[in-house]
Amino acid sequence: MQTSRRNFIKASSLAITGAALFPNKIFANGKAGKITGLQLYTVRDDMKKAPLDTLKKLASFGYKNVEHAGYSNRKFYGYSASEFKKILDDLGLKMPSGHTTLGPKHWDDGKKDFTDLWKFTVEDAATIGQHYVISPGFDESWRKDYDGLLQHLEILNKSGELCKKSGMKFGYHNHNFEFSTEFNGMKIYDIMLAHTDPSLVAQQLDTGNMYGVGGRALELIAKYPGRFEMMHVKDEMKTSGKGEMEDGYDSTILGKGVLGIQEIIDTASAKGGTTHFIIEQESYQLVTPLEAAKQDLEMMKKWGY
């Protein structure tokens, strides 16, 4: 990465947000300028068994937006991009974002270019109508040391440039290693926000993934105002087992956990630059995943989203 580029990114990181690229009015739903959706990983088993029936049920609950976590071999849950788009359209659903992990198989280091596999990922996302192509984490080999991390963060910027050509934006979704691993006295997440161009790489802050290792959404919003265009709305509860992130916590129905999630999303809306609020729950505490998705949406509506 060139020094001049680094300085530009640092100087502009707090000023540039996705609002310039995607005007809020196109996402109108719930609170003015906001959308509420569901990450389909919440109902992953249902989507594997009966994707059409599952999407119909979600639409009947009142969902208008979904986020995929099921793209492989140029298929979304077994359907081509055009086929899946028609299914969504027929149900009155939109899919403004989706998760596909960007990794070594997507980048040709010799050519300094993306492989066809990633180019097809971006192409199919555009076909289905996504605004964001989101990578949930990145390969461990890309974060072995500080210099290697910087090199691979530049690949994230380049992915943003590629997505921009198709009228979309690249996004990054955190887990917990970004908050538990440090290089040169800085957490990986702080390094990421300093060295990714916010006009090219949007941050999707997962409120729950980082909690068990000390990541706090309100602190991050205060530290980086305007940097979180998207949010995974996830509440957490203490568990007797290892937990989803092996940190002793599981996700739970919104409002029943320990995060104070309503304050988080209200602060994100007011100060974080957040327009996309995507519900995700991975553990269910004696209710079905679909029932959890229904209750989560009801709570978001109660809060005005």
ZAMARGU-4260 file (C-alpha; in steps of 0.2 Angstrom, whole numbers, plus 5000, padded with zeros to 4 digits):
<rodrens>
0) 5000/5000/5000 | 5007/5017/4995 | 5010/5029/5010 | 5000/5043/5001 | 4985/5031/5001
5) 4987/5026/5019 | 4987/5045/5024 | 4971/5047/5013 | 4962/5033/5021 | 4967/5039/5039
10) 4962/5057/5035 | 4945/5052/5027 | 4940/5037/5037 | 4928/5047/5049 | 4921/5058/5036
15) 4916/5046/5022 | 4902/5034/5024 | 4891/5024/5012 | 4877/5037/5013 | 4886/5045/4998
20) 4885/5029/4988 | 4868/5023/4993 | 4856/5037/4998 | 4845/5032/5013 | 4829/5035/5004
25) 4831/5019/4993 | 4831/5008/5009 | 4815/5016/5017 | 4807/5003/5028 | 4804/5005/5047
30) 4813/5021/5054 | 4816/5033/5040 | 4830/5028/5029 | 4833/5011/5038 | 4830/4993/5033
35) 4827/4978/5044 | 4832/4961/5037 | 4836/4943/5042 | 4852/4934/5040 | 4847/4917/5033
40) 4860/4908/5043 | 4847/4910/5057 | 4836/4898/5048 | 4850/4888/5040 | 4843/4871/5042
45) 4826/4876/5036 | 4834/4884/5020 | 4844/4868/5017 | 4828/4857/5018 | 4815/4868/5010
50) 4821/4885/5005 | 4805/4891/4996 | 4794/4886/5010 | 4806/4895/5023 | 4806/4911/5013
55) 4787/4910/5011 | 4786/4909/5030 | 4798/4923/5033 | 4788/4934/5021 | 4772/4930/5031
60) 4781/4936/5047 | 4783/4953/5039 | 4801/4952/5033 | 4805/4962/5018 | 4824/4959/5017
65) 4835/4944/5019 | 4854/4942/5018 | 4861/4926/5011 | 4874/4914/5018 | 4872/4900/5005
70) 4881/4904/4989 | 4892/4891/4981 | 4895/4885/4963 | 4886/4900/4956 | 4870/4895/4965
75) 4860/4903/4979 | 4853/4889/4990 | 4853/4878/4974 | 4846/4891/4962 | 4855/4902/4949
80) 4855/4921/4953 | 4841/4925/4940 | 4831/4910/4947 | 4833/4915/4965 | 4829/4934/4961
85) 4813/4928/4953 | 4809/4918/4969 | 4812/4933/4980 | 4803/4945/4969 | 4787/4934/4969
90) 4787/4934/4988 | 4790/4953/4989 | 4808/4950/4996 | 4824/4960/4993 | 4841/4954/4996
95) 4852/4969/4998 | 4867/4960/5005 | 4875/4943/5006 | 4889/4934/5014 | 4903/4925/5004
100) 4920/4923/5012 | 4934/4931/5002 | 4949/4920/5003 | 4965/4914/4995 | 4956/4904/4981
105) 4948/4921/4976 | 4965/4930/4973 | 4979/4926/4961 | 4995/4933/4969 | 5005/4931/4954
110) 4993/4941/4943 | 4988/4953/4957 | 4970/4950/4952 | 4955/4941/4957 | 4951/4924/4951
115) 4936/4921/4940 | 4928/4913/4956 | 4927/4930/4965 | 4923/4939/4949 | 4908/4927/4946
120) 4903/4930/4965 | 4902/4949/4961 | 4893/4946/4945 | 4880/4935/4953 | 4877/4947/4967
125) 4874/4961/4955 | 4862/4950/4945 | 4852/4946/4961 | 4851/4965/4966 | 4863/4966/4980
130) 4870/4982/4986 | 4884/4974/4996 | 4895/4959/4994 | 4901/4955/5012 | 4915/4944/5017
135) 4912/4937/5035 | 4930/4936/5041 | 4945/4931/5031 | 4957/4917/5030 | 4969/4914/5044
140) 4984/4914/5032 | 4980/4932/5029 | 4983/4938/5047 | 4999/4929/5053 | 5008/4946/5056
145) 5006/4964/5054 | 5014/4966/5036 | 5005/4952/5029 | 4989/4959/5036 | 4992/4976/5028
150) 4995/4967/5011 | 4979/4958/5012 | 4969/4973/5018 | 4973/4980/5002 | 4965/4966/4993
155) 4949/4971/5003 | 4951/4988/4995 | 4953/4981/4978 | 4937/4970/4981 | 4928/4987/4984
160) 4935/4994/4968 | 4928/4978/4959 | 4911/4979/4967 | 4910/4997/4963 | 4911/4994/4945
165) 4895/4984/4946 | 4886/4998/4956 | 4889/4989/4973 | 4900/4990/4988 | 4911/4977/4997
170) 4908/4974/5015 | 4917/4966/5030 | 4909/4957/5044 | 4918/4954/5060 | 4919/4938/5071
175) 4930/4939/5087 | 4948/4936/5081 | 4948/4955/5076 | 4947/4959/5094 | 4957/4946/5103
180) 4973/4947/5091 | 4985/4962/5091 | 4999/4967/5080 | 5011/4981/5085 | 5000/4985/5100
185) 4984/4987/5090 | 4969/4975/5088 | 4966/4969/5071 | 4950/4978/5070 | 4958/4995/5073
190) 4971/4991/5060 | 4957/4986/5048 | 4948/5002/5050 | 4964/5012/5048 | 4969/5004/5032
195) 4953/5001/5023 | 4945/5014/5012 | 4928/5017/5019 | 4922/5023/5002 | 4926/5005/4996
200) 4924/4994/5011 | 4909/4995/5022 | 4909/4988/5040 | 4895/4976/5045 | 4897/4976/5064
205) 4891/4960/5073 | 4886/4966/5090 | 4887/4948/5097 | 4902/4939/5089 | 4914/4951/5098
210) 4906/4952/5115 | 4914/4937/5124 | 4932/4944/5120 | 4928/4961/5126 | 4922/4970/5110
215) 4908/4983/5114 | 4898/4990/5101 | 4894/5007/5109 | 4913/5010/5112 | 4916/5006/5094
220) 4903/5018/5088 | 4909/5032/5099 | 4927/5028/5093 | 4923/5027/5074 | 4907/5037/5071
225) 4899/5035/5054 | 4909/5019/5050 | 4896/5006/5052 | 4884/5006/5037 | 4878/4989/5042
230) 4875/4980/5058 | 4871/4962/5063 | 4858/4964/5077 | 4862/4950/5089 | 4859/4948/5108
235) 4870/4937/5119 | 4867/4927/5135 | 4879/4917/5146 | 4880/4899/5143 | 4887/4884/5152
240) 4895/4877/5136 | 4908/4884/5125 | 4896/4895/5116 | 4895/4900/5097 | 4912/4909/5097
245) 4920/4897/5110 | 4919/4912/5123 | 4905/4906/5134 | 4891/4916/5126 | 4876/4911/5114
250) 4865/4922/5104 | 4847/4924/5110 | 4830/4932/5107 | 4833/4951/5105 | 4830/4960/5121
255) 4832/4944/5132 | 4851/4945/5132 | 4864/4956/5141 | 4870/4967/5127 | 4857/4981/5129
260) 4853/4979/5111 | 4840/4993/5109 | 4852/5006/5115 | 4865/4999/5103 | 4854/5000/5088
265) 4847/5017/5092 | 4865/5024/5094 | 4871/5015/5078 | 4856/5024/5069 | 4860/5041/5076
270) 4879/5041/5076 | 4886/5025/5068 | 4879/5029/5050 | 4870/5012/5051 | 4856/5010/5038
275) 4855/4991/5037 | 4850/4982/5053 | 4851/4963/5049 | 4845/4951/5063 | 4855/4935/5066
280) 4852/4922/5079 | 4862/4906/5080 | 4856/4897/5096 | 4837/4896/5100 | 4834/4891/5119
285) 4820/4879/5116 | 4811/4888/5102 | 4813/4884/5083 | 4824/4895/5072 | 4809/4901/5063
290) 4800/4905/5079 | 4816/4914/5085 | 4816/4924/5068 | 4798/4929/5071 | 4800/4935/5089
295) 4816/4945/5084 | 4807/4954/5070 | 4792/4958/5082 | 4805/4965/5094 | 4813/4976/5081
300) 4796/4982/5076 | 4792/4986/5094 | 4808/4997/5094 | 4803/5006/5078 | 4813/4997/5065
</rodrens>
